[in-house]
Amino acid sequence: MSTIAIAGLGWLGLPLAVQLQELGHTVKGSVTSKEKKAQLASYGVDVYQVEIAEDEIRGEITNFLANVDILVVLIPPGLRRNTGHNHALRMAQLLDAIQNALVKKVILISSTGVYDDSQGVVTEADVPKPQDVKGNQLLEVEQLFFKSSTSDNTVIRFGGLYGGSRNPVKYLSGRTDLTNGDAPVNMIHRQDCIGIILAVIYKNAYGHIFNAVNPEHPSKKEYYTTQAEQLGLEPPHYNSEEEHVYKQVDSINIKSVLGYSFQKNL
């Protein structure tokens, strides 16, 4: 069994860690604060405090990466919150530490945000053409890792995340005059996120890009209205103006390389 490190024990990283432990792997995880480290002690995961800045990494990065076979990078870019930080610079710091620690296999969690909203139907064969800061930084990080010659890297681009208590419709409930209601959604359940990461590990599928998005693409209006009704929330309201700008993220590699079948329906 492998020693697997997860950089970022959050909404996805923690249940992934628990499942890997159940499968018999030795699991290490990182968090950014002492408080989180104390909270996670009860899970039996070997937890380290690591804080990645643009100019340095503070905390226990050396011990965290020591003797690691596979690293899963699950650090959110935080670009939606307009923090002003440079995600690419932070990940360059992490990549230096990975190279120094001689970690051989890395799974970088990225996002379908690398594709612009106007690119239409895209697969891994299509070149991302980001038009905003978030997309450009995500793509820059992907390229940084793929250019690394010291480790075998795979990139997984997750779509919109949901599962557990997390459902995007909670933030849209009751909002009015929303646009582009006919555009397709690109979603993935947490259970499938974990399933795809495990498939990469067990298939030894490195050197690939995976667009990890449920193959079902109902319209935003259809999907969020149904979700709101199921949760007893007021549905969002979309205006009737038609827009022909959309993005539908599909995958060639999920089935052809991993042989993975999605577990959750939208």
C-alpha positions as CSV (number, residue, x, y, z in Angstrom):
1,M,0.0,0.0,0.0
2,S,1.1,3.6,-0.7
3,T,1.7,6.6,1.5
4,I,-0.7,9.2,0.1
5,A,-0.6,12.9,1.1
6,I,-3.6,15.2,0.7
7,A,-2.8,18.9,0.6
8,G,-6.0,20.4,1.8
9,L,-8.2,18.4,4.2
10,G,-11.5,20.2,3.5
11,W,-15.0,19.3,2.1
12,L,-13.4,16.9,-0.3
13,G,-10.0,16.1,1.1
14,L,-11.2,14.8,4.5
15,P,-13.7,12.2,3.1
16,L,-11.1,11.2,0.5
17,A,-8.6,10.7,3.4
18,V,-11.0,8.5,5.3
19,Q,-11.7,6.3,2.3
20,L,-8.0,5.9,1.5
21,Q,-7.4,4.8,5.1
22,E,-10.2,2.3,4.8
23,L,-8.5,0.9,1.7
24,G,-5.4,0.3,3.8
25,H,-3.2,3.3,2.7
26,T,-1.1,5.4,5.0
27,V,-2.6,8.9,4.8
28,K,-1.1,12.3,5.6
29,G,-3.0,15.6,5.3
30,S,-2.4,19.3,5.6
31,V,-4.5,22.1,7.0
32,T,-3.7,25.8,7.3
33,S,-4.4,26.4,11.1
34,K,-3.6,24.8,14.4
35,E,-7.3,24.9,15.2
36,K,-8.1,22.7,12.2
37,K,-5.3,20.4,13.0
38,A,-6.7,19.8,16.5
39,Q,-10.2,19.3,15.2
40,L,-9.0,16.6,12.8
41,A,-7.0,14.6,15.3
42,S,-9.9,12.4,16.0
43,Y,-10.0,11.1,12.4
44,G,-6.7,9.3,12.8
45,V,-5.2,11.0,9.8
46,D,-1.6,12.2,10.3
47,V,-2.2,16.0,10.1
48,Y,0.3,18.8,9.4
49,Q,-0.1,22.5,9.5
50,V,1.1,24.0,6.2
51,E,0.4,27.5,5.0
52,I,1.5,28.3,1.4
53,A,2.2,32.0,0.6
54,E,3.4,33.6,-2.6
55,D,7.0,33.9,-1.3
56,E,7.4,31.0,1.1
57,I,5.7,28.0,2.8
58,R,5.2,28.2,6.5
59,G,4.8,25.2,8.8
60,E,5.5,21.5,8.5
61,I,5.9,21.1,4.8
62,T,9.1,19.0,5.0
63,N,7.6,16.4,7.4
64,F,4.3,16.5,5.4
65,L,6.0,15.5,2.2
66,A,8.6,13.2,3.6
67,N,8.3,9.6,2.2
68,V,5.2,10.3,0.2
69,D,4.4,8.1,-2.8
70,I,1.4,10.1,-4.1
71,L,0.4,13.7,-3.4
72,V,-3.2,15.0,-4.1
73,V,-3.2,18.8,-4.4
74,L,-6.6,20.0,-3.2
75,I,-5.8,23.6,-2.4
76,P,-8.6,25.9,-3.4
77,P,-7.4,28.9,-5.5
78,G,-9.5,31.3,-3.5
79,L,-9.8,33.5,-6.6
80,R,-13.6,34.1,-6.3
81,R,-13.1,35.9,-3.0
82,N,-10.9,38.6,-4.7
83,T,-8.2,38.1,-2.1
84,G,-5.7,39.6,-4.5
85,H,-3.2,36.8,-4.0
86,N,-1.5,35.1,-6.9
87,H,-2.5,31.4,-6.9
88,A,0.1,30.5,-9.5
89,L,2.9,31.9,-7.3
90,R,1.7,29.9,-4.3
91,M,1.6,26.7,-6.3
92,A,5.1,27.4,-7.7
93,Q,6.2,27.4,-4.1
94,L,4.5,24.1,-3.5
95,L,6.0,22.6,-6.7
96,D,9.5,23.5,-5.4
97,A,8.8,21.7,-2.2
98,I,7.4,18.6,-4.1
99,Q,10.6,18.5,-6.2
100,N,12.8,18.8,-3.1
101,A,10.9,16.0,-1.4
102,L,11.3,13.8,-4.5
103,V,7.6,13.0,-4.6
104,K,7.1,10.9,-7.7
105,K,3.4,11.1,-8.4
106,V,1.1,14.1,-8.2
107,I,-2.6,14.5,-8.8
108,L,-3.4,18.2,-9.2
109,I,-7.0,19.2,-8.7
110,S,-7.9,22.0,-11.1
111,S,-11.2,23.3,-12.4
112,T,-13.3,23.5,-15.6
113,G,-12.9,27.3,-15.0
114,V,-9.8,27.0,-17.4
115,Y,-12.3,27.0,-20.2
116,D,-14.0,30.3,-21.1
117,D,-17.8,30.4,-20.8
118,S,-18.0,31.0,-24.6
119,Q,-16.1,27.9,-25.7
120,G,-19.2,25.8,-26.4
121,V,-18.7,22.0,-26.2
122,V,-15.2,21.1,-25.0
123,T,-13.2,18.0,-24.2
124,E,-9.7,17.4,-23.0
125,A,-8.7,17.6,-26.7
126,D,-9.7,21.3,-26.8
127,V,-7.2,24.0,-25.8
128,P,-8.6,26.2,-22.9
129,K,-8.9,29.9,-23.8
130,P,-9.5,31.6,-20.5
131,Q,-10.5,35.2,-20.6
132,D,-10.4,36.1,-16.9
133,V,-7.8,36.2,-14.1
134,K,-9.1,33.0,-12.5
135,G,-9.0,30.9,-15.6
136,N,-5.6,32.2,-16.6
137,Q,-4.1,31.4,-13.2
138,L,-5.6,27.9,-13.2
139,L,-4.2,27.2,-16.6
140,E,-0.8,28.6,-15.5
141,V,-0.7,26.2,-12.5
142,E,-1.6,23.2,-14.7
143,Q,1.2,24.1,-17.1
144,L,3.7,24.5,-14.2
145,F,3.0,21.0,-13.0
146,F,3.1,19.4,-16.4
147,K,6.4,21.0,-17.1
148,S,7.9,19.4,-14.0
149,S,10.4,16.7,-14.9
150,T,10.8,15.3,-11.4
151,S,7.3,13.8,-11.0
152,D,4.5,12.1,-13.0
153,N,1.5,14.5,-12.9
154,T,-2.1,14.2,-13.7
155,V,-4.6,17.1,-13.8
156,I,-8.3,16.6,-12.8
157,R,-10.6,19.5,-13.7
158,F,-13.7,19.3,-11.6
159,G,-16.9,21.0,-12.6
160,G,-19.3,22.5,-10.1
161,L,-19.1,20.6,-6.8
162,Y,-22.1,19.4,-4.9
163,G,-22.8,16.8,-2.2
164,G,-23.4,16.6,1.5
165,S,-24.7,20.0,2.6
166,R,-23.2,21.7,-0.4
167,N,-25.6,22.7,-3.1
168,P,-25.1,25.8,-5.3
169,V,-28.9,26.4,-5.5
170,K,-28.7,27.6,-1.9
171,Y,-26.9,30.7,-3.2
172,L,-29.2,31.2,-6.1
173,S,-32.5,30.6,-4.3
174,G,-34.9,33.5,-4.8
175,R,-32.6,35.5,-7.0
176,T,-34.3,37.2,-10.0
177,D,-33.4,38.3,-13.5
178,L,-30.6,35.8,-13.8
179,T,-29.2,35.3,-17.3
180,N,-28.4,32.4,-19.6
181,G,-30.9,30.0,-18.1
182,D,-30.7,27.8,-21.2
183,A,-27.0,27.1,-20.8
184,P,-26.0,23.6,-19.7
185,V,-24.7,22.9,-16.2
186,N,-21.4,21.2,-15.6
187,M,-21.6,19.5,-12.2
188,I,-20.0,16.7,-10.3
189,H,-21.0,15.0,-7.0
190,R,-18.4,14.6,-4.2
191,Q,-18.8,10.8,-4.4
192,D,-17.7,10.9,-8.1
193,C,-14.8,13.3,-7.3
194,I,-13.5,10.7,-4.9
195,G,-14.2,7.8,-7.3
196,I,-12.2,9.5,-10.1
197,I,-9.2,10.3,-7.8
198,L,-9.2,6.6,-6.7
199,A,-9.4,5.5,-10.3
200,V,-6.3,7.5,-11.2
201,I,-4.4,6.0,-8.3
202,Y,-5.4,2.4,-9.0
203,K,-5.0,2.7,-12.8
204,N,-1.7,4.4,-12.3
205,A,-3.1,7.0,-14.8
206,Y,-0.5,9.7,-14.8
207,G,0.4,12.2,-17.6
208,H,-3.3,12.8,-18.3
209,I,-5.9,15.5,-18.1
210,F,-9.4,14.5,-17.0
211,N,-12.5,16.7,-17.3
212,A,-14.4,15.4,-14.3
213,V,-18.0,16.5,-15.1
214,N,-21.2,14.5,-15.0
215,P,-22.1,13.6,-18.6
216,E,-25.7,14.9,-18.0
217,H,-26.1,18.5,-18.8
218,P,-29.6,19.8,-18.1
219,S,-30.1,23.6,-18.5
220,K,-29.4,25.9,-15.6
221,K,-33.0,26.8,-15.4
222,E,-34.2,23.2,-15.4
223,Y,-31.6,22.0,-13.0
224,Y,-31.7,24.7,-10.3
225,T,-35.5,24.9,-10.4
226,T,-35.7,21.1,-9.7
227,Q,-33.0,21.4,-7.0
228,A,-34.8,24.3,-5.3
229,E,-38.1,22.4,-5.3
230,Q,-36.5,19.3,-3.7
231,L,-35.0,21.4,-0.9
232,G,-38.1,23.4,-0.3
233,L,-36.5,26.6,-1.5
234,E,-37.7,29.4,-3.7
235,P,-36.3,28.7,-7.2
236,P,-34.1,31.2,-9.0
237,H,-35.8,33.2,-11.8
238,Y,-34.2,33.6,-15.2
239,N,-35.1,36.3,-17.6
240,S,-36.5,35.3,-21.0
241,E,-33.7,36.8,-23.1
242,E,-31.9,34.1,-25.1
243,E,-28.1,34.1,-25.0
244,H,-26.1,31.8,-27.2
245,V,-22.9,31.9,-25.1
246,Y,-22.4,28.7,-23.2
247,K,-19.9,26.1,-22.1
248,Q,-20.5,22.3,-22.0
249,V,-17.6,20.4,-20.5
250,D,-17.4,16.7,-21.7
251,S,-14.7,14.1,-21.3
252,I,-13.0,11.6,-23.6
253,N,-10.5,10.3,-21.0
254,I,-12.8,9.5,-18.1
255,K,-14.1,6.4,-19.9
256,S,-11.3,5.6,-22.3
257,V,-8.4,5.9,-19.8
258,L,-10.0,5.2,-16.5
259,G,-13.0,3.1,-17.5
260,Y,-15.0,5.1,-14.9
261,S,-18.8,5.1,-14.7
262,F,-20.5,7.9,-12.8
263,Q,-22.2,6.9,-9.6
264,K,-24.5,9.9,-9.2
265,N,-27.2,11.1,-11.6
266,L,-28.0,14.8,-11.7
